[in-house]
Amino acid sequence: MTVSRVLRDAPNVSTATRTRVHALAEQMGYVPNAMAQSLRTRSTRLIAYVVPSVADPMATRILLALSEQAHDLGHDLLVSQSLNRLDREETCIRRALARRVEGFFLQPVYRLDPSAPAYDEVRRHGAKVVVLGPKPPFCEAFVNVEADEALAAGEATAHLIELGHRRIAFLSGPPTSPAAQNRFEGYRRALRKAGLEVDDGLIFHAGETMEDGMKAAAQMLGESAAATAVQAVNDQVAMGAAAFFFDRGLRIPQDISVVGCGNIPFSECFRVPLTTVRQPKYQLGLAAVGMMQALLRGESVSSRLLPGTLVVRASTGPPRAG
């Protein structure tokens, strides 16, 4: 019983006895059985993080915050990748449920469906959930923490308008992504606030990758859109578009300005440092852990919206005269 109390860090054990027990445990190579402890305490202290891809720059900073904070609070973080596939996401969630995790940090694979079976199972099991990013319809029962995408995108558009641009093309993201839709809405609001019409001829579907940005830029030039600036849904699309403009002999920002969103590490080191919106990625992770702790204590928690910050670099400037 004394050994058990020492290994559980229970009180009422002398310092000398505690030292002797720990020394013997180390000498014998003893490692506590976490599974046995969880059966006794009915607490696994496991939290799952299901992310589209750990290679995504957005997810990397969030993961750093989650892992640091979870470790300090005595939780183990189980990380799995959905790779943006619905079937794989369901498998990740169900495997985590089988491990009796106490909570989930989820970055959903976005789709337009009003419900998702795996998410319904999470709710029925009573696991606590914090959604990282905008909430799709099937996550209405959960709280979330996200960046204010519409406000941030609007600030980027306003920056271009203040420089004198009036024909600003927008390279949009996946239609199923709430974040992409919020960024497009911010662009539209900023144009209207400045008294400018939203021209459908300046809206081009891109996606999420540099290749998508290159294709959208090719379409824009092929249609002679006469845009003096381009605002992209994210930094990857913006850099892909910029690379295409360079290949066609255009100068940035002298001939055309380019703005991204996300402030991924490479954006500052691009051929022309990219004007973008810095998302509070690390702060999103910290906020998510705080919300999870409150949920595990049985407290009421509200969703949170964190502001982004416009970072002006060399890829934007006034439009060329004439």
C-alpha positions in Angstrom: 0.0 0.0 0.0 2.9 2.4 0.8 4.5 1.7 -2.6 1.1 2.3 -4.3 0.7 5.6 -2.5 4.2 6.7 -3.5 3.7 5.8 -7.2 0.4 7.7 -7.2 2.0 10.8 -5.6 -0.5 10.4 -2.7 0.1 12.4 0.5 1.0 11.1 4.0 4.3 9.4 2.9 7.6 10.5 4.4 10.2 12.0 2.1 12.7 9.3 3.0 10.3 6.5 2.1 9.3 8.2 -1.1 12.9 8.5 -2.1 13.6 4.8 -1.4 10.6 3.6 -3.3 11.5 5.8 -6.4 15.1 4.6 -6.3 14.0 0.9 -6.2 11.5 1.4 -9.0 14.2 3.0 -11.2 16.6 0.1 -10.3 14.0 -2.5 -11.2 13.0 -0.7 -14.4 9.4 -0.4 -13.2 7.0 1.5 -15.4 3.4 2.0 -14.2 0.7 0.3 -16.2 -1.4 3.1 -17.6 -4.2 0.8 -18.7 -4.6 -0.7 -15.3 -4.6 2.8 -13.7 -7.3 3.9 -16.1 -9.5 1.0 -15.1 -9.1 1.9 -11.5 -9.5 5.6 -11.9 -12.0 5.5 -14.8 -9.8 8.2 -16.4 -7.5 7.6 -19.4 -6.2 11.2 -19.6 -6.2 10.7 -23.4 -7.2 13.4 -25.8 -7.4 12.8 -29.5 -6.5 15.3 -32.2 -7.8 14.4 -35.7 -6.2 16.7 -38.3 -6.3 16.7 -42.1 -2.5 16.6 -42.3 0.3 17.3 -39.9 2.2 18.7 -42.9 -0.2 21.6 -43.2 1.4 24.8 -41.9 -1.7 25.7 -40.0 -1.9 22.4 -38.3 1.7 22.4 -37.4 1.5 25.4 -35.1 -1.7 24.3 -33.6 -0.2 20.9 -32.8 2.7 22.5 -31.1 0.5 24.4 -28.8 -1.8 21.4 -28.1 1.1 19.0 -27.4 2.9 21.4 -25.1 -0.2 22.3 -23.1 -1.6 18.8 -22.9 1.8 17.5 -21.6 2.0 20.2 -18.9 -1.6 19.3 -17.8 -0.8 15.6 -17.6 -2.7 14.5 -20.7 -1.5 12.3 -23.6 -2.3 13.5 -27.1 -3.2 11.0 -29.7 -2.7 12.4 -33.2 -4.1 11.0 -36.4 -4.5 12.3 -39.9 -7.7 12.1 -41.9 -5.9 13.2 -45.1 -9.1 15.0 -46.0 -10.9 11.7 -46.6 -14.3 11.0 -45.1 -13.7 7.3 -44.6 -10.3 7.8 -43.0 -11.7 10.5 -40.7 -14.4 8.2 -39.4 -11.8 5.4 -38.8 -9.6 7.9 -36.8 -12.5 9.0 -34.7 -13.8 5.4 -34.0 -10.3 4.2 -33.1 -10.0 7.0 -30.6 -13.3 6.2 -29.1 -12.2 2.6 -28.7 -9.2 3.9 -26.7 -11.7 5.6 -24.4 -10.4 9.1 -25.0 -11.9 11.8 -22.8 -11.9 14.5 -25.4 -11.4 15.4 -29.1 -9.7 18.3 -30.9 -11.3 18.0 -34.4 -10.5 19.7 -37.7 -13.3 18.3 -39.7 -13.2 17.2 -43.3 -15.7 19.7 -44.6 -18.8 18.7 -46.6 -22.3 20.0 -47.0 -24.0 17.1 -45.2 -26.1 18.1 -42.2 -25.0 15.1 -40.2 -22.0 12.8 -39.9 -22.3 9.3 -38.3 -18.9 9.4 -36.6 -19.6 12.8 -35.0 -22.9 11.5 -33.8 -21.1 8.6 -32.1 -18.8 11.0 -30.3 -21.7 13.0 -29.0 -23.5 9.8 -27.8 -20.3 8.6 -26.0 -20.2 11.9 -24.1 -16.6 12.7 -25.1 -15.8 16.4 -24.9 -15.1 18.2 -28.2 -13.5 21.4 -29.3 -13.7 22.0 -33.1 -10.6 23.9 -34.5 -11.9 26.1 -37.2 -15.4 27.0 -38.5 -18.2 24.7 -37.4 -19.8 22.7 -40.3 -23.5 21.8 -39.9 -22.8 18.4 -38.3 -20.8 20.0 -35.5 -23.5 22.3 -34.1 -23.6 20.4 -30.8 -19.9 21.3 -30.1 -18.0 24.4 -29.3 -15.3 25.8 -31.6 -12.4 28.2 -31.7 -11.5 29.9 -35.0 -9.9 32.9 -36.6 -12.2 35.7 -37.7 -11.6 34.9 -41.4 -14.1 37.5 -42.7 -12.6 40.3 -40.8 -9.0 39.4 -41.7 -9.8 39.0 -45.4 -11.7 42.3 -45.4 -8.6 44.1 -44.0 -6.5 42.6 -46.8 -9.0 43.9 -49.4 -9.2 47.3 -47.7 -5.4 47.5 -47.8 -5.5 47.0 -51.6 -8.2 49.6 -52.0 -6.2 52.1 -49.9 -3.3 51.6 -52.3 -5.6 52.6 -55.2 -6.7 49.3 -56.6 -10.2 49.1 -57.9 -10.1 45.9 -60.0 -9.2 43.2 -57.4 -9.4 39.6 -58.5 -10.3 36.9 -55.9 -9.0 33.4 -56.2 -11.5 31.4 -54.1 -11.1 28.1 -52.2 -13.2 24.9 -52.0 -16.9 25.7 -51.9 -17.4 23.2 -49.0 -14.8 25.0 -46.8 -16.5 27.5 -44.3 -13.1 29.3 -43.9 -12.8 29.8 -47.6 -16.4 31.1 -47.8 -15.8 33.5 -44.8 -12.7 34.9 -46.5 -14.6 35.5 -49.7 -17.4 37.2 -47.7 -14.8 39.5 -46.1 -13.6 40.5 -49.6 -17.1 41.3 -50.7 -17.9 43.3 -47.6 -14.8 45.4 -48.0 -15.6 46.2 -51.7 -19.1 47.2 -50.8 -17.9 49.4 -47.9 -15.7 51.2 -50.3 -18.6 51.7 -52.8 -17.2 49.2 -55.3 -19.3 46.6 -57.1 -18.5 42.9 -56.7 -17.6 41.8 -60.3 -18.2 38.2 -61.0 -15.7 38.4 -63.8 -13.0 38.9 -61.2 -13.8 35.8 -59.2 -11.9 32.7 -60.1 -12.2 29.2 -58.5 -8.8 28.1 -57.3 -8.6 25.6 -54.5 -5.9 25.2 -51.8 -2.5 24.4 -53.5 0.2 26.3 -55.5 -0.9 24.3 -58.5 -4.4 25.6 -58.1 -3.1 29.1 -57.9 -1.2 28.8 -61.1 -4.2 27.4 -62.9 -6.5 30.2 -61.6 -3.9 32.8 -62.6 -3.7 31.3 -66.1 -7.4 31.5 -66.4 -7.5 35.1 -65.2 -4.9 36.3 -67.7 -6.5 34.2 -70.5 -9.8 36.0 -69.9 -8.1 39.4 -69.9 -9.7 40.3 -66.6 -7.5 43.5 -66.3 -7.1 43.1 -62.6 -4.4 45.2 -60.9 -4.3 43.1 -57.8 -5.1 39.5 -56.8 -6.3 38.4 -53.4 -6.0 34.6 -52.8 -7.8 32.4 -50.4 -4.5 31.3 -48.8 -0.8 31.7 -49.1 -0.2 28.6 -51.2 -2.7 29.8 -53.9 -1.2 33.3 -53.8 2.3 32.0 -54.3 1.2 29.8 -57.1 -0.5 32.7 -58.9 2.6 34.9 -58.3 4.9 32.2 -59.8 2.7 32.1 -62.9 2.8 35.9 -63.2 6.6 35.8 -63.0 6.8 33.2 -65.7 4.7 35.5 -67.9 7.1 38.4 -67.4 4.9 40.4 -64.9 6.5 42.2 -62.0 5.2 42.1 -58.5 4.0 44.6 -57.3 4.8 47.0 -60.1 2.5 45.3 -62.6 0.2 43.4 -60.2 -0.1 43.1 -56.4 -0.7 39.8 -54.7 -2.1 39.1 -51.2 -2.4 35.8 -49.4 -3.8 34.5 -46.1 -2.3 32.4 -43.4 1.3 33.7 -43.1 2.8 30.3 -43.6 6.6 30.2 -42.9 7.6 30.3 -46.6 5.5 33.4 -47.3 8.1 35.7 -45.9 10.9 34.0 -47.8 9.1 33.9 -51.2 10.7 35.5 -54.2 8.8 38.7 -53.3 7.8 38.5 -49.6 4.1 38.0 -49.5 1.6 40.4 -48.0 -0.7 38.2 -46.0 -2.9 37.8 -42.9 -1.2 36.3 -39.9 -3.6 33.8 -38.3 -3.3 33.2 -34.6 -2.4 29.5 -35.0 -0.5 29.0 -31.8 -3.1 31.0 -29.9 -5.9 28.8 -31.4 -4.2 25.8 -29.9 -3.8 27.4 -26.5 -7.4 28.5 -26.5 -8.6 25.1 -27.5 -6.7 23.4 -24.6 -8.2 25.9 -22.1 -11.7 25.2 -23.4 -11.1 21.5 -23.2 -10.0 21.8 -19.6 -13.1 23.7 -18.7 -15.3 21.1 -20.5 -13.6 18.2 -18.6 -14.3 20.0 -15.3 -18.0 20.1 -16.3 -18.0 23.9 -16.9 -20.1 25.7 -19.5 -17.9 26.9 -22.5 -18.7 29.2 -25.3 -17.2 29.3 -28.8 -14.4 31.8 -29.4 -13.4 34.0 -32.4 -9.8 35.2 -32.5 -8.6 38.1 -34.7 -6.0 37.9 -37.4 -3.4 40.5 -38.3 -2.5 42.0 -41.6 1.2 41.7 -42.5 2.2 44.1 -45.2 5.3 43.1 -47.2 6.7 43.7 -50.7 4.1 42.0 -52.8 1.6 44.9 -52.7 1.9 48.4 -54.0 0.0 51.1 -55.9 -1.4 50.1 -59.3 0.6 51.0 -62.3 -0.4 54.3 -63.9 -2.5 53.8 -66.9 
